Amino acid sequence: FIPVKNNCYNLYSTFSHTPSNSKVELSDIPVTENLLSHIFGHQVELGFKYLKILYEHPRQMLPVLALVSSERETGKTTFLNWIQMIFGENSILISPSDLTNNFNSLYACKNIIMIDETVIDKATSIEKLKSLATAKTISVSQKFVQQYSIPFFGKIIICTNKERDFMRIDQEEIRFWIRKIKVIEGEKNVNIENDLFNELPKFLK
């Protein structure tokens, strides 16, 4: 991590977790594997690749990941909390109204922008979300400060209980990766977030 380079301040933050030094097998992270298998289903290999790119190549463009389910207790919020555990200050959870706010400094320099309980019905919000998904730069607007432009590497993750009408997406649209999440079956792990936290060093390895 380089805090300052060529007299420019690094807006990316250091990670609070470091990868394990030991050799790691998939069997060493059973709780993490179960979560990712549940979220990504038959696309779990793509899910691992998606997370690897997020972690190792933060400047790489990625599709908007939308986790949808009309049921409760599907693990969507747990997944968002887990992402925040990994990426810390480089991630942020915002509301749909923050997209239409005149001031965007809240998320302009974040690498992962998460929106929970999302219903986006305003055309301006939909177009803004789509443009953010492919934007190379962003004009930062904050109170009492003149606008300035910076490179933008934000990835967007959406969680919603509205399976079919959380926003209008054209049939030809390729900027979204939509996963329908099923209800967690069997006994619930009430300590899942602690278990995920404890497995983080091995998962990052």
Backbone as CSV, one residue per row, in Angstrom:
resi,resn,N_x,N_y,N_z,CA_x,CA_y,CA_z,C_x,C_y,C_z
1,PHE,0.846,-1.199,0.000,0.000,0.000,0.000,0.876,1.242,0.000
2,ILE,0.620,2.146,-0.966,1.388,3.383,-1.082,0.460,4.567,-0.762
3,PRO,0.654,5.215,0.399,-0.252,6.312,0.790,-0.188,7.516,-0.146
4,VAL,1.039,7.860,-0.603,1.215,9.025,-1.472,2.149,8.657,-2.624
5,LYS,1.758,9.044,-3.843,2.600,8.782,-5.005,2.537,9.985,-5.933
6,ASN,3.706,10.471,-6.342,3.786,11.637,-7.229,2.983,12.819,-6.678
7,ASN,3.098,13.030,-5.367,2.390,14.112,-4.668,0.869,13.981,-4.734
8,CYS,0.395,12.781,-5.042,-1.052,12.516,-5.049,-1.405,11.603,-3.883
9,TYR,-2.460,11.959,-3.164,-2.909,11.174,-2.022,-3.742,9.980,-2.499
10,ASN,-3.437,8.818,-1.983,-4.155,7.603,-2.358,-5.509,7.554,-1.655
11,LEU,-6.586,7.585,-2.430,-7.936,7.546,-1.849,-8.360,6.136,-1.455
12,TYR,-7.595,5.129,-1.897,-7.884,3.753,-1.478,-7.379,3.570,-0.051
13,SER,-8.047,2.751,0.727,-7.667,2.534,2.125,-6.993,1.177,2.297
14,THR,-6.172,1.071,3.321,-5.530,-0.215,3.607,-6.568,-1.210,4.099
15,PHE,-6.298,-2.517,3.885,-7.186,-3.562,4.373,-6.873,-3.873,5.830
16,SER,-7.895,-4.193,6.586,-7.688,-4.534,7.994,-7.326,-6.001,8.168
17,HIS,-7.405,-6.778,7.068,-7.081,-8.211,7.139,-5.902,-8.516,6.217
18,THR,-5.058,-9.432,6.637,-3.961,-9.890,5.790,-4.144,-11.379,5.503
19,PRO,-3.806,-11.822,4.300,-3.966,-13.240,3.962,-3.107,-14.136,4.849
20,SER,-3.582,-15.332,5.066,-2.845,-16.320,5.849,-1.553,-16.710,5.120
21,ASN,-0.522,-17.064,5.897,0.748,-17.500,5.319,0.771,-19.001,5.039
22,SER,-0.182,-19.707,5.592,-0.195,-21.163,5.440,-0.924,-21.576,4.165
23,LYS,-0.708,-22.810,3.754,-1.415,-23.351,2.594,-2.879,-23.552,2.971
24,VAL,-3.765,-23.179,2.079,-5.198,-23.224,2.381,-5.935,-24.074,1.358
25,GLU,-6.783,-24.947,1.861,-7.681,-25.741,1.012,-9.102,-25.207,1.173
26,LEU,-9.964,-25.554,0.237,-11.356,-25.112,0.314,-12.026,-25.624,1.596
27,SER,-11.587,-26.792,2.065,-12.149,-27.372,3.285,-11.804,-26.560,4.531
28,ASP,-10.840,-25.626,4.417,-10.450,-24.794,5.557,-11.387,-23.603,5.749
29,ILE,-12.253,-23.344,4.770,-13.189,-22.208,4.866,-14.623,-22.679,4.601
30,PRO,-15.119,-23.627,5.400,-16.437,-24.211,5.108,-17.598,-23.219,5.180
31,VAL,-17.552,-22.292,6.133,-18.658,-21.331,6.278,-18.680,-20.369,5.085
32,THR,-17.498,-19.903,4.688,-17.395,-19.006,3.530,-17.835,-19.719,2.257
33,GLU,-17.396,-20.949,2.089,-17.782,-21.704,0.896,-19.295,-21.910,0.842
34,ASN,-19.897,-22.211,1.999,-21.350,-22.398,2.046,-22.084,-21.119,1.677
35,LEU,-21.595,-19.985,2.182,-22.236,-18.702,1.860,-22.162,-18.421,0.365
36,LEU,-20.968,-18.594,-0.219,-20.799,-18.294,-1.639,-21.567,-19.277,-2.517
37,SER,-21.621,-20.537,-2.103,-22.403,-21.534,-2.851,-23.883,-21.179,-2.806
38,HIS,-24.336,-20.654,-1.662,-25.736,-20.268,-1.520,-26.056,-19.036,-2.375
39,ILE,-25.167,-18.039,-2.361,-25.405,-16.788,-3.088,-25.291,-16.991,-4.599
40,PHE,-24.271,-17.731,-5.031,-23.994,-17.827,-6.473,-24.494,-19.124,-7.110
41,GLY,-24.926,-20.100,-6.294,-25.516,-21.319,-6.833,-24.617,-22.025,-7.832
42,HIS,-25.183,-22.389,-8.983,-24.412,-23.102,-10.002,-23.355,-22.208,-10.660
43,GLN,-23.406,-20.914,-10.364,-22.405,-19.981,-10.893,-21.323,-19.665,-9.849
44,VAL,-21.133,-20.568,-8.895,-20.215,-20.291,-7.781,-18.781,-20.038,-8.258
45,GLU,-18.356,-20.719,-9.337,-17.000,-20.471,-9.866,-16.870,-19.032,-10.360
46,LEU,-17.926,-18.535,-11.011,-17.942,-17.132,-11.431,-17.925,-16.213,-10.212
47,GLY,-18.611,-16.648,-9.141,-18.634,-15.873,-7.906,-17.247,-15.721,-7.313
48,PHE,-16.469,-16.809,-7.296,-15.095,-16.750,-6.794,-14.241,-15.829,-7.672
49,LYS,-14.438,-15.915,-8.997,-13.683,-15.046,-9.912,-14.037,-13.574,-9.695
50,TYR,-15.327,-13.324,-9.515,-15.804,-11.963,-9.252,-15.123,-11.384,-8.017
51,LEU,-15.079,-12.162,-6.942,-14.466,-11.697,-5.696,-12.953,-11.555,-5.821
52,LYS,-12.336,-12.442,-6.572,-10.883,-12.359,-6.800,-10.532,-11.066,-7.539
53,ILE,-11.347,-10.723,-8.538,-11.122,-9.488,-9.288,-11.342,-8.272,-8.380
54,LEU,-12.402,-8.310,-7.572,-12.657,-7.210,-6.633,-11.453,-6.973,-5.733
55,TYR,-10.867,-8.054,-5.248,-9.787,-7.967,-4.263,-8.428,-7.657,-4.894
56,GLU,-8.113,-8.321,-6.002,-6.772,-8.208,-6.577,-6.665,-7.193,-7.711
57,HIS,-7.780,-6.880,-8.353,-7.757,-5.956,-9.500,-8.874,-4.917,-9.342
58,PRO,-8.730,-4.022,-8.353,-9.824,-3.092,-8.038,-10.180,-2.117,-9.155
59,ARG,-9.309,-1.979,-10.172,-9.612,-1.063,-11.270,-10.379,-1.738,-12.412
60,GLN,-10.523,-3.060,-12.345,-11.209,-3.807,-13.402,-12.719,-3.541,-13.361
61,MET,-13.302,-3.286,-14.507,-14.745,-3.064,-14.582,-15.493,-4.382,-14.387
62,LEU,-16.600,-4.333,-13.654,-17.418,-5.525,-13.391,-18.893,-5.161,-13.526
63,PRO,-19.751,-6.158,-13.807,-21.184,-5.864,-13.914,-21.802,-5.524,-12.560
64,VAL,-22.962,-4.891,-12.598,-23.727,-4.642,-11.373,-24.274,-5.984,-10.884
65,LEU,-23.912,-6.376,-9.663,-24.405,-7.627,-9.091,-25.697,-7.339,-8.337
66,ALA,-26.794,-7.955,-8.772,-28.097,-7.750,-8.129,-28.561,-9.063,-7.498
67,LEU,-28.718,-9.063,-6.182,-29.212,-10.227,-5.449,-30.677,-9.988,-5.129
68,VAL,-31.551,-10.816,-5.702,-32.987,-10.576,-5.559,-33.672,-11.784,-4.927
69,SER,-34.664,-11.503,-4.083,-35.481,-12.555,-3.479,-36.639,-11.913,-2.742
70,SER,-37.849,-12.423,-2.968,-39.021,-11.882,-2.272,-39.101,-12.395,-0.838
71,GLU,-38.386,-13.505,-0.553,-38.410,-14.075,0.795,-37.408,-13.379,1.710
72,ARG,-37.601,-13.550,3.004,-36.668,-13.026,4.008,-35.691,-14.132,4.401
73,GLU,-34.649,-13.728,5.136,-33.643,-14.668,5.653,-33.033,-15.520,4.534
74,THR,-32.528,-14.828,3.519,-31.888,-15.527,2.401,-30.367,-15.381,2.419
75,GLY,-29.852,-14.533,3.315,-28.401,-14.351,3.394,-27.883,-13.165,2.603
76,LYS,-28.771,-12.377,1.986,-28.324,-11.233,1.177,-27.593,-10.201,2.043
77,THR,-28.204,-9.844,3.173,-27.597,-8.845,4.050,-26.303,-9.372,4.669
78,THR,-26.277,-10.664,4.983,-25.045,-11.281,5.509,-23.919,-11.143,4.491
79,PHE,-24.244,-11.327,3.210,-23.244,-11.187,2.155,-22.701,-9.758,2.103
80,LEU,-23.591,-8.765,2.212,-23.157,-7.368,2.205,-22.250,-7.071,3.401
81,ASN,-22.645,-7.581,4.586,-21.835,-7.366,5.785,-20.457,-8.013,5.635
82,TRP,-20.420,-9.168,4.988,-19.154,-9.883,4.759,-18.250,-9.093,3.810
83,ILE,-18.849,-8.510,2.759,-18.082,-7.667,1.836,-17.464,-6.490,2.593
84,GLN,-18.241,-5.892,3.507,-17.719,-4.773,4.289,-16.603,-5.220,5.230
85,MET,-16.701,-6.452,5.741,-15.623,-6.994,6.580,-14.312,-7.034,5.801
86,ILE,-14.389,-7.462,4.540,-13.183,-7.621,3.720,-12.631,-6.275,3.291
87,PHE,-13.486,-5.428,2.744,-13.014,-4.221,2.067,-13.010,-2.977,2.948
88,GLY,-13.639,-3.051,4.106,-13.574,-1.954,5.072,-13.958,-0.614,4.485
89,GLU,-13.054,0.373,4.619,-13.323,1.743,4.182,-13.425,1.884,2.663
90,ASN,-13.064,0.842,1.936,-13.166,0.887,0.473,-14.568,0.540,-0.017
91,SER,-15.460,0.209,0.916,-16.847,-0.121,0.563,-17.794,0.777,1.352
92,ILE,-19.004,0.907,0.846,-19.998,1.728,1.538,-21.397,1.219,1.230
93,LEU,-22.287,1.322,2.206,-23.686,0.952,2.031,-24.492,2.237,1.952
94,ILE,-25.189,2.441,0.830,-25.976,3.661,0.648,-27.436,3.309,0.382
95,SER,-28.299,4.321,0.414,-29.716,4.141,0.099,-29.972,4.593,-1.333
96,PRO,-31.065,4.147,-1.952,-31.360,4.584,-3.325,-31.442,6.104,-3.456
97,SER,-31.882,6.791,-2.400,-32.003,8.247,-2.460,-30.639,8.926,-2.590
98,ASP,-29.579,8.256,-2.118,-28.241,8.837,-2.240,-27.809,8.965,-3.701
99,LEU,-28.396,8.126,-4.579,-28.062,8.201,-6.005,-28.558,9.494,-6.636
100,THR,-29.709,9.985,-6.158,-30.295,11.193,-6.736,-29.863,12.452,-5.990
101,ASN,-29.127,12.275,-4.902,-28.636,13.415,-4.144,-27.661,14.230,-4.993
102,ASN,-27.691,15.544,-4.829,-26.780,16.404,-5.584,-25.321,16.213,-5.186
103,PHE,-25.104,15.688,-3.978,-23.751,15.504,-3.481,-23.393,14.014,-3.472
104,ASN,-22.298,13.675,-4.136,-21.934,12.264,-4.285,-20.617,11.901,-3.617
105,SER,-20.065,12.819,-2.809,-18.763,12.565,-2.180,-18.814,11.371,-1.223
106,LEU,-20.025,10.981,-0.821,-20.199,9.833,0.074,-19.646,8.555,-0.541
107,TYR,-19.842,8.396,-1.862,-19.449,7.146,-2.516,-18.497,7.316,-3.701
108,ALA,-18.170,8.554,-4.061,-17.403,8.805,-5.290,-16.040,8.125,-5.307
109,CYS,-15.391,7.981,-4.142,-14.058,7.379,-4.118,-14.069,5.974,-3.507
110,LYS,-15.245,5.359,-3.429,-15.334,3.999,-2.896,-15.203,2.983,-4.026
111,ASN,-14.640,1.827,-3.695,-14.457,0.778,-4.697,-15.705,-0.097,-4.829
112,ILE,-16.442,-0.253,-3.732,-17.665,-1.063,-3.766,-18.809,-0.256,-3.165
113,ILE,-19.858,-0.075,-3.961,-21.028,0.684,-3.539,-22.196,-0.293,-3.420
114,MET,-22.695,-0.471,-2.204,-23.772,-1.439,-1.961,-25.072,-0.703,-1.658
115,ILE,-26.154,-1.192,-2.254,-27.469,-0.579,-2.061,-28.420,-1.671,-1.596
116,ASP,-28.930,-1.547,-0.362,-29.798,-2.580,0.219,-31.257,-2.154,0.131
117,GLU,-32.161,-3.156,0.077,-33.610,-2.928,-0.008,-33.930,-1.949,-1.136
118,THR,-33.439,-2.278,-2.321,-33.490,-1.329,-3.437,-34.767,-1.441,-4.259
119,VAL,-35.426,-0.310,-4.448,-36.436,-0.153,-5.504,-36.086,1.153,-6.199
120,ILE,-35.666,1.070,-7.446,-35.256,2.256,-8.184,-36.240,2.471,-9.324
121,ASP,-37.144,3.428,-9.134,-38.192,3.616,-10.135,-38.059,4.927,-10.910
122,LYS,-37.221,5.834,-10.437,-37.047,7.088,-11.171,-36.089,6.872,-12.343
123,ALA,-36.486,7.384,-13.495,-35.668,7.210,-14.700,-34.276,7.801,-14.514
124,THR,-34.196,8.941,-13.799,-32.889,9.574,-13.589,-31.973,8.683,-12.748
125,SER,-32.546,8.004,-11.742,-31.751,7.110,-10.891,-31.270,5.899,-11.676
126,ILE,-32.134,5.359,-12.525,-31.782,4.189,-13.330,-30.634,4.536,-14.278
127,GLU,-30.751,5.671,-14.949,-29.698,6.072,-15.883,-28.397,6.378,-15.150
128,LYS,-28.506,6.959,-13.946,-27.303,7.255,-13.176,-26.603,5.970,-12.751
129,LEU,-27.401,4.969,-12.332,-26.833,3.680,-11.928,-26.137,3.009,-13.106
130,LYS,-26.768,3.042,-14.275,-26.179,2.426,-15.464,-24.884,3.130,-15.872
131,SER,-24.884,4.443,-15.782,-23.677,5.179,-16.168,-22.547,4.945,-15.170
132,LEU,-22.885,4.813,-13.878,-21.867,4.519,-12.863,-21.205,3.172,-13.130
133,ALA,-21.987,2.223,-13.660,-21.471,0.867,-13.890,-20.343,0.847,-14.917
134,THR,-20.292,1.848,-15.789,-19.270,1.858,-16.846,-18.422,3.126,-16.855
135,ALA,-18.631,4.000,-15.871,-17.918,5.282,-15.856,-16.426,5.090,-15.593
136,LYS,-15.595,5.843,-16.296,-14.145,5.831,-16.081,-13.719,6.947,-15.130
137,THR,-14.520,8.030,-15.103,-14.249,9.143,-14.195,-15.559,9.563,-13.535
138,ILE,-15.444,10.321,-12.438,-16.636,10.839,-11.765,-16.348,12.266,-11.312
139,SER,-17.341,13.121,-11.457,-17.226,14.496,-10.995,-17.724,14.553,-9.557
140,VAL,-16.823,14.829,-8.633,-17.155,14.789,-7.203,-17.827,16.090,-6.789
141,SER,-19.018,15.941,-6.181,-19.760,17.104,-5.685,-19.910,16.986,-4.175
142,GLN,-19.379,17.971,-3.449,-19.571,18.006,-2.006,-19.816,19.440,-1.569
143,LYS,-20.442,19.596,-0.430,-20.844,20.920,0.034,-19.638,21.838,0.198
144,PHE,-19.815,23.060,-0.270,-18.839,24.140,-0.081,-17.489,23.864,-0.756
145,VAL,-17.451,22.904,-1.683,-16.216,22.592,-2.399,-16.520,22.596,-3.894
146,GLN,-15.644,23.217,-4.662,-15.839,23.237,-6.116,-15.709,21.827,-6.676
147,GLN,-16.531,21.496,-7.659,-16.498,20.160,-8.259,-15.127,19.864,-8.850
148,TYR,-14.726,18.607,-8.710,-13.468,18.162,-9.309,-13.656,16.730,-9.793
149,SER,-12.842,16.333,-10.756,-12.984,15.019,-11.381,-11.868,14.081,-10.926
150,ILE,-12.230,12.819,-10.669,-11.247,11.804,-10.295,-11.558,10.516,-11.063
151,PRO,-10.572,9.627,-11.225,-10.864,8.305,-11.812,-11.876,7.567,-10.937
152,PHE,-12.759,6.814,-11.573,-13.815,6.106,-10.828,-13.717,4.609,-11.088
153,PHE,-13.638,3.844,-9.997,-13.516,2.391,-10.116,-14.601,1.680,-9.305
154,GLY,-15.735,2.328,-9.115,-16.789,1.778,-8.261,-17.478,0.564,-8.872
155,LYS,-17.671,-0.464,-8.050,-18.476,-1.634,-8.418,-19.762,-1.575,-7.592
156,ILE,-20.878,-1.954,-8.184,-22.168,-1.797,-7.511,-22.781,-3.165,-7.204
157,ILE,-23.243,-3.318,-5.954,-23.964,-4.524,-5.530,-25.320,-4.085,-5.000
158,ILE,-26.377,-4.673,-5.555,-27.748,-4.324,-5.180,-28.405,-5.517,-4.491
159,CYS,-29.119,-5.265,-3.398,-29.946,-6.297,-2.761,-31.377,-5.786,-2.692
160,THR,-32.330,-6.626,-3.053,-33.723,-6.190,-3.038,-34.673,-7.368,-2.839
161,ASN,-35.830,-7.059,-2.245,-36.893,-8.061,-2.091,-37.863,-8.025,-3.269
162,LYS,-37.687,-7.061,-4.155,-38.544,-6.948,-5.343,-37.888,-7.720,-6.490
163,GLU,-38.380,-8.912,-6.755,-37.725,-9.774,-7.739,-37.902,-9.280,-9.169
164,ARG,-39.081,-8.770,-9.497,-39.394,-8.469,-10.895,-39.537,-6.981,-11.201
165,ASP,-39.588,-6.149,-10.170,-39.849,-4.724,-10.447,-38.981,-3.792,-9.607
166,PHE,-37.733,-4.210,-9.305,-36.879,-3.305,-8.532,-36.329,-2.179,-9.398
167,MET,-36.210,-2.415,-10.704,-35.899,-1.345,-11.653,-36.131,-1.853,-13.066
168,ARG,-36.252,-0.923,-13.986,-36.482,-1.302,-15.385,-35.138,-1.622,-16.045
169,ILE,-35.016,-2.855,-16.543,-33.794,-3.276,-17.225,-34.182,-3.837,-18.590
170,ASP,-33.635,-3.274,-19.643,-33.959,-3.724,-20.992,-33.427,-5.137,-21.239
171,GLN,-34.068,-5.841,-22.148,-33.694,-7.216,-22.475,-32.256,-7.309,-22.981
172,GLU,-31.806,-6.272,-23.688,-30.472,-6.290,-24.281,-29.382,-5.824,-23.323
173,GLU,-29.765,-5.398,-22.117,-28.811,-4.840,-21.164,-27.801,-5.887,-20.709
174,ILE,-26.514,-5.540,-20.729,-25.466,-6.501,-20.361,-24.669,-6.051,-19.130
175,ARG,-25.101,-4.954,-18.510,-24.336,-4.429,-17.381,-24.784,-5.000,-16.034
176,PHE,-25.727,-5.959,-16.037,-26.253,-6.494,-14.788,-26.051,-8.002,-14.699
177,TRP,-25.707,-8.477,-13.505,-25.635,-9.910,-13.201,-26.634,-10.144,-12.081
178,ILE,-27.765,-10.767,-12.422,-28.865,-10.910,-11.470,-28.936,-12.344,-10.958
179,ARG,-28.911,-12.481,-9.634,-28.990,-13.787,-8.975,-30.231,-13.834,-8.091
180,LYS,-31.090,-14.825,-8.324,-32.228,-15.050,-7.417,-31.740,-15.925,-6.264
181,ILE,-31.896,-15.422,-5.040,-31.381,-16.100,-3.853,-32.503,-16.862,-3.147
182,LYS,-32.230,-18.116,-2.846,-33.229,-18.953,-2.176,-33.153,-18.787,-0.660
183,VAL,-34.219,-19.208,0.004,-34.246,-19.185,1.473,-33.242,-20.203,2.009
184,ILE,-32.566,-19.844,3.098,-31.619,-20.775,3.725,-32.395,-21.904,4.387
185,GLU,-32.057,-23.123,4.002,-32.758,-24.294,4.552,-31.978,-24.877,5.721
186,GLY,-32.698,-25.587,6.572,-32.055,-26.242,7.710,-31.825,-25.281,8.863
187,GLU,-30.995,-25.712,9.799,-30.734,-24.926,11.006,-29.895,-23.691,10.663
188,LYS,-30.309,-22.535,11.201,-29.597,-21.284,10.950,-28.352,-21.198,11.831
189,ASN,-27.269,-20.707,11.264,-26.039,-20.463,12.009,-26.095,-19.044,12.559
190,VAL,-26.396,-18.902,13.847,-26.559,-17.573,14.432,-25.214,-16.855,14.604
191,ASN,-24.125,-17.599,14.512,-22.789,-17.005,14.642,-22.070,-16.900,13.301
192,ILE,-22.844,-16.878,12.209,-22.231,-16.961,10.886,-21.261,-15.808,10.613
193,GLU,-21.603,-14.601,11.066,-20.721,-13.474,10.768,-19.400,-13.574,11.525
194,ASN,-19.440,-14.084,12.748,-18.190,-14.329,13.491,-17.358,-15.405,12.805
195,ASP,-18.032,-16.451,12.334,-17.326,-17.544,11.645,-16.699,-17.041,10.343
196,LEU,-17.450,-16.227,9.596,-16.926,-15.659,8.351,-15.724,-14.764,8.635
197,PHE,-15.823,-13.983,9.697,-14.722,-13.090,10.089,-13.467,-13.891,10.398
198,ASN,-13.622,-14.996,11.135,-12.484,-15.810,11.528,-11.830,-16.508,10.333
199,GLU,-12.623,-16.760,9.277,-12.096,-17.445,8.087,-11.482,-16.479,7.066
200,LEU,-11.602,-15.170,7.300,-11.144,-14.198,6.307,-9.676,-14.336,5.882
201,PRO,-8.722,-14.472,6.822,-7.327,-14.603,6.379,-7.106,-15.786,5.434
202,LYS,-7.763,-16.914,5.740,-7.602,-18.089,4.877,-8.342,-17.888,3.558
203,PHE,-9.494,-17.248,3.583,-10.224,-16.987,2.341,-9.414,-16.089,1.410
204,LEU,-8.804,-15.032,1.967,-8.017,-14.115,1.141,-6.805,-14.805,0.551
205,LYS,-6.234,-15.746,1.286,-5.124,-16.556,0.760,-5.590,-17.371,-0.439
